[in-house]
């Protein structure tokens, strides 16, 4: 008997509206929505981000100011403010005669006198500080009557948005946790035993009630178990996505190899074993009746562009077309220049389309593309435009896919009558395990070899105290005709970090090297970035100051990195 489809009824309370929880009205609902919390389920999975240690003491003299403490006191006298803007002070005493002043700014008289009537005993908890040598507590976190539950010795602190308080959040979380149903364990019992992990509900209970800062650590048993659940759910979701994608019908694209053989024969050196293996994997996928979704990962210089060209030739050999997408106009035109000689050898037509192409030239290019007179198109975001039509698009190749949005990739998929095979390239050096986690719906090809003749990379670490030596060396290599990247981790200087900011370094180097320096970072308009890169690539500028947003794969043979 098959399991019933849909959400089990036991989970219905967790998927109810968030304002069904006590203490959450329209304002609280809107404040939680700002944090992406719309259901009790979301609250259950919103774990404390920090914690507060509250030490219980019997005497004021036991406190070590400034310190968060919990203590029982007697209210002795109120001192309302004598002038506007002054605080309301409440003098109190512990059971041994120690004095403590509670300080409140802008309280309502009826509220504060009802909360702290003279002669009453209260338990207060908050930060105890010294002011003019006297102990005081400004706006206590807790004011409890005798018999009420004491605050925990270690109190969880949740992330908040405007309009929420820790008390509201804690109350809502407690109510949401009461809706957790009893569920069967899905982790292998032996693994639970080996790791010392609690069950799912127990892990959530422990995570929401940490007993010490150690319980907030990612490797604490409760949090480690919940992290495992998250990864497991992620992998199961990706497996389902992969299964559904494999069911998508594609169109077999079987090449005869003649164009690839012509290109390979023209190369000054043979492809690496990794390149050959990757092309075979791609060609095999394209020949099947399932749509290909493959990730090609390889460091800069590993030969991804040749693999992309050979893959595109498979589509052309089968009578179809291919498109290669690049994130910037500079990279698109660079790809076109690099691949044009190979296209000539193969006897096919390759063209480039970027936002720069206008008027009659663009119209003629689009007509040739729609009529099938262009075999391989290299382009930027301009390819996504609605007036770009292919005659028979078989393969779409995306370089540095993280630069393109999901909607844009879907638009590209819709360019053919049948969605084309998809090859995604990245130079990001991610291990296989991480690649399968991040791109788990894709098959993976890795270029783990580099073609012969690649220069070795020398890495040297120099203290920033020796910056003068670095700039002196930079002067020397520029005189020899070289160019240099100077990569900084930040755009602007930050009070929270002493890492070098690109803007500040640019100003410093501009003072020494004048017009030879250009700047590029992710907050600049695209046209300014492209202009700076073009100046550097052409030699009009010889130093490029950049953040890590610098485009991977820009071919500047004269450049060295610093």
N, C-alpha and C positions, 0 to 999 in steps of 0.2 A: 504494500500500500504506500503510495507516494505521500510525502509530507505536504500539508496544506500550504498554498502559496499566500503571500502577503505577510503583514506584520502580525506576530502573535498577540492575542488580546492582553496578555500579561504586561506587554510593553506600552499599552495605550496611555496609562497615566504619565509615563515619561515623555510622551509626544503631545501632551495637552498644551494649551497656551500657557505662556509663562506667568500670566496674571492670575492663574488659578492657584498659585502658591500664596500662602499668607504673607501679608505685608507688601505685596507687589501690586501697586495700582497702575494707572496710566503713566504717571511720571516714572515710576520704577521700571515699567515695561520698556519705555522709550530709552531710558538710560542703559538698560541691559542690552537693548538692540544695538546700541552704538558699539558694544563689545562683541557683537555677533551671537548673543545669547537670546534665543527665541523660544526655547523649549526647556522643561526641567532636565531633559537629557543633556542639554548643553551645560547647564549648571553643574550637573554631576561630574562632567568631564573637565570643568574649570578648576584646576587644583590651586592651592595656596602658592603664591609666588615668594613668600617670605614668612617670617614668624617673629613674635615678640616674647622675650623671656620676662615673666612677671614674678619677682621674688616675693614670697610671703614673709612679712616681718611683724613682730609684736610691738617693737618700740621704734619711734622716729629715729632715735640715736643709732639704730642698727643699719640705717640706710647709708649707701655710699654714693652721694650725689655726684653727677646726675645719673639717676638709676630709675628704672621702672619697677615700682613696688606695689604690693597689695597690703593694706593695713586697715584695721578696725579703729574708728575714731568716734568721738562724741562732738556734736556741734555745740559750740559755746556762744558764739555771737556773730551777727551779720553786720557788715559795714558797707552800706550802699555807697555808690560813688557820689562825691560832693560836687563834681563838675562834669560837664559833658566830655565824653571820651575816656574817662577814668574807669577802672575796673571795679566790679563788685567783689568784695573780699569776705570770706567766711572763715572765722577763726575756729579751729578745732583742737582737740587734744587726744592723745592716745591714753591707754589705760594706766600709764605710768607717769602721766603729767607732761609728756613731751608735746610741744606745740607744732601745729601744721596749719598753714593758711591755704585755703582753696581759692583760686582766682578765676573769675568769669568776666568775659567782655560782652557787653550788650545783652545780658539776660533779662527776661521778663520777671518782674517782681513776684507775680503770683506763682510762676513756675519754680523759681529758685527757693522761695520760702516754703513751698509744698514739698520740694525734693529734699531740702535740708532744714527742717524745722529745728529751732533751738532746743537743746536738750536731747535730741534724738541720737541714736547710735546708727552709724552707717559703715559699710565697708567700701572703701574707695581704692581705685587702682589707676595709676598713671605715672607720668614722669615726675619724680621728686627732685627739685633743684634747690639751690641756695640763692636767696636774693637779699643782699645786705646782711648776710650771715644767718638769715632765718629760712627755715624749710618752707617751701611752697609747692603747690601742684596746680598748674594752669589747665583748666578744663579737663578734669579727670575723665579717663576713658570709660570707667564704670563707677556707678554709685548705687550700691545694693543695700536693701534692708536686711535686718537680721533674719536668718533662715533661708535667704535666697542663695542659689548655687554660686559658689565662688568662681571667678574666671580661672581658666586653666593656667598652670604654671608656664606653659609655652603655648601661646595663642597664635593660630594661623592668621596670616594677612593675605587677603585676596586682592587681585587687580580690580580697580574701580574705574568708573567713568563719572562725569559730573552728574550729581543728583543722587549718588549712591553713598552709603556709609558702610563701614565694616560690619556694624551690627545688622543692618538690613541684609547684607550679603550672607552673613553667617546664618541668619534665620531662614533665608530662602534656600540655602544649600542644605540645611538640616531637613527642611520639609521635602526637598527634592530627593534626598537620600532615602527617605522613608518610602518612596515609590519604587525603589529597586526591587525587582522580583527575584525569587529564587530561580537560579538557572543552573543547568548542568555544566560541569567543567569541560572545556574544550582543549585545554593544554594537557599533553601527555602526563599522567600522574608521576611517572619516573622523573621527568624533567622538573616538575614542581618540587619533588622531594630533594633532588640534587641541588637545586638552586635555593631551597628554603623559602619559596614564594608562597604567599597566602592565596586563597581563592579570589575570584574576581571581586565579589562584593566586599570581602574582607580587605582586599588591597585598596579599594576606594575608601572604605571606612578609615583605614590607617592613614591614607594620604590626606584626608580631610581633617584628621585629628593628630597631627605630628606631636610627638612628645619632646622633641629636641631639634636643634638645627640639623643634626645628622639625618633625621627622617625626611628632610627636604632634599637630600642629595639624590642625584639621578640614579645612583647605584644602590639606594636603600631597597630592601626587598619589595615593598609595595610599589614604589615607582618603577623599579626595574620590570616587575611583572606587567604593569600597565603599559610600559613602553613596548614590551614584547607583544602585547595584545594589539597595540597600534600598528606595529610593523606587520604582524600576521594578517590583520584586516586589510592593510594596504596591499600586501602581496596577493591575498585572495581576490581583492578587487581588480588588481592588474591581471591576474590569471583569467578572470571572467571577461575583462576587456579584450585580452589577447584571444580568448576563445571566440568571442563575437566577431573580432576583426578577421580571424582566420576563416570565418564563415562567409565573409564578404566576397562575392564573386569578382574576380578580376578578369583580365584578358591575357591569355598566354602571349608572351612576346619572346619569340625564339629567333635569335640572330644566327647567321651562318659563319661569323668570325672573320669574313674577308676584310672588313674595314679595320677591325682591331689588329689583324695581322699586319696590315699596311702601316698602321701607326707604330706598332711595336718594332717593326723592321727599321723604322726611321730613327729610333732613339739611339743616342750615343752609348747607352748602357742598358742592360736588361732590367726589367722590373724586379723588385725584391720578392722573396717568397711570400711575404705578407700581402703585398699588392696583388700578386697572382691569386692567392687564396681568397682575398676579398672580392675580386672580380668574379671568380668562379661562384662564390656564394650568392652574389647579386644576380648573376646571369641565371643561376638555377632558380632563384625566387621568381624572376621575371618570366621564366618559361612555364611556371606553374599556372593553374587556373585560379589561384588565390592572389589577392592583392598584396603586394610586398610592402612591408613597413620595416625598414632596416636602418640601424644607426651605425655609421662609420666613424670610429673614433681613432685619432692618431695625433701625436704631437706635431708641432710645426716642423716642416721639413720631412715628414714621413711619406709624403707622396699622395695625399688625398686627392689632389687635383687631377692627377693622371688616372686614378681609379674612377673618379667622377666622369672623365672623358670617355674612358673605355666602357663604362656603364651606359653612358648616353649613346655610344655607337651601337650597343645592342638594340636599343630602340630604333635607331635609324636603319640598321640592317634588316629589321622586321617590317620596314616600310612606315615607321612612325616618326614622331618628333620627341625631343627632350628639352627641358628647361632647367637652367641652373640659376638659383636665386642667391644673391649676395646682399648683406645688410647695408652696404654703402655703395655709392656710385664709384668711388675710387676702387673698391675691391671688385665690383662688377666689371669695370673696364680693364682692370688688371687681369682678371680671369679671361676675358675676351682676347686680350693681347697674347696671353700665354697659350691659349687653346687654338687660336687662329692658324698657326703653322701646322698643327696636327690635323685640323679640319681640311686644310689644303692637301695634305698628304693623302687623306682619306677620300678626297674628291667630293666633299659635301660643303654645304653653306652654313656658316655660323654667323650670327648677328647679335648685337647688343642693343638693349632697350633700357633707357634710364629716364628720369624725369627731365633731363636736359634735352631730350629729343622732342622737337616741336614741328608743327606745320607739315609741309609736303613730304619731308623726309620721314616723319613719323607715320603719316598716312600710308606711304608706299611700303614701309616696313610691315605695318599691320596687315596690309593686303597680301603681301608675300607670305606672311605667317599663316594667314587664314587659307591661302591657296596651297600650302604645303611646299612652297619654294624655299623656305628656311627650315633646315633640319634641326639645328640646335640654337636655342635662344638663351642668351645670358642677360640677366636683368636684375633690377632692384625692385622696390615696392611698386614701381610702375607696371609690372607684369600683372598685378592684382586688379588693375582698372577694368571696368566692365566692357570697354571696347576692344580688349585684347582677346582674340579668338585664335585657337589652334586648329589646324586641319585634322591632326590625329595625334594628340598628346599621349605618349605612353609612359614617360618617366619624368617625375619632378624631383629635382635635387635641391636641397636647402642647405646652404652653408651657414654655420653658426646659428642653428635654429632658434636659440633663446632670444634672438633679436626680433623674431617675428611673432605676432599674436596668433592665438588659436583661430580667430575668425579669418585672418589672412590665409592661414594654411588651408582652411575649409574652402575659401574662395578659390584657391589654386587647385584644389581637388575637383572643383566643379567645372574646370575649364574643358575637360574632355567629356565625351558622351558616356564613357565608362571611367570612373575615378582612376587616375594614373597610379602606377607604382610609385612609392615614396622612398627616397633615400635621404637621410638626414646626416649631415657631417658636422663634427665638432672637434676642435683642437684642445678642449678642456681635458686635462690629464686626470680622468677619473678612473679609479680601479674598477674592475669588472663587477664586483659585488655592488658598489655604489651605482654603477651604470644600470644594472638590472633593477635596482630599487627605483631610481629616478625615471628610467625609460623602460619600465618593465613590460610595456605593451609592444616593444620593438625587439626584433632580432638584432644581434650585435656582431659587428665585424671590427676587429682591432688591428691597426697597423703598428706592430711592435718592432719593426725594423726600419732603418733609414737607408736610403740609396747611397751608393758609394760616393766618396768625394766630399761628403759633408764635413765642414770644419768642426773640430771639437770645441765644446763650450767650456770656458774657463770662468769659474766663480771665485770672487775675492771679496772678503768682508773688510770694510775700512770704517773706523770710528768716525763719527761726524765731527770729532775734534780735529780731524785731518782734512777738512773740506778744502783748504787751500791747495793741498797736494792733488786732490781730485780735479779741481778746476785747472791747475797747471798742466796735468796730464791731458785734460780735454783740449786745451790750447794746442798741445803738441799734435794730437791725432787729427785735429781739424786742419792744421797746416799741411798734413799729409794727404788731404782730400777726403778724409772720412767724415761720416755724420754720426750723430749720437742721440739715443733716446735717454731721457732722464725721467724715470717713472717714480711718482710719489703716491702714497696710499690715500691721501685726502685732497679735497678740493680747497677748502678754506681751513685756516688755523682753528683749533678747537681747544677750549679750556679743559676738556676731558681727556685730551690726548696730546702727547708731545711729538707725534709723528709729523714729518714734514708735509706742509700743504703745497699743492701744485701752484696755486696763485702766488704765494710768497716766493717759492723757488723760481718761478718764471720772472718775477720782478728782479730778483737778485741776479739771475743769469743775464737778463736783458741789459742790466747796468754794465755788465762786463763784456758781453758779446754783441750788443746792439741788435740790428735787424736780422741777425742769423738765428734768432730764437723764435719759436712758435709754441703756442699752448693749446692743448686739447683735453677736454674732460666731458663727462656725461651731461653736465648741466648747460652746456653751450648749445645754441641752435645748430641743427644738422648742417646747414650751409656753411657756418663758420668752422665746424669740425672738418668738413670736407675740404674747405679752402686751406686750412692749416696743414692737413695731410698732403694735399696736392703740392704745396710749397715745399714741404719736406721731401716728398718723393722725387720732385723735379730738381732739387738742389738749390732752390731759391732761399731755403732755410736749411741750416745745417745742424741745429739742435731742436729736438722736439721734447718739450716738457709735457708729461701726460700723467693722468691717473691710470689705474688698472683697467679703465674702459678702453684703452688703446686697442685699435682693431687688430685682431689676430690675423696673421697671414699677409699683412702689407709687405710687399716685396721692395725693400730698399737695400740692395746689396752693400752699399757703402756704409751703412749704419752699424754701429756697435751699441750695445746696451750698457747702461751705467746704473 
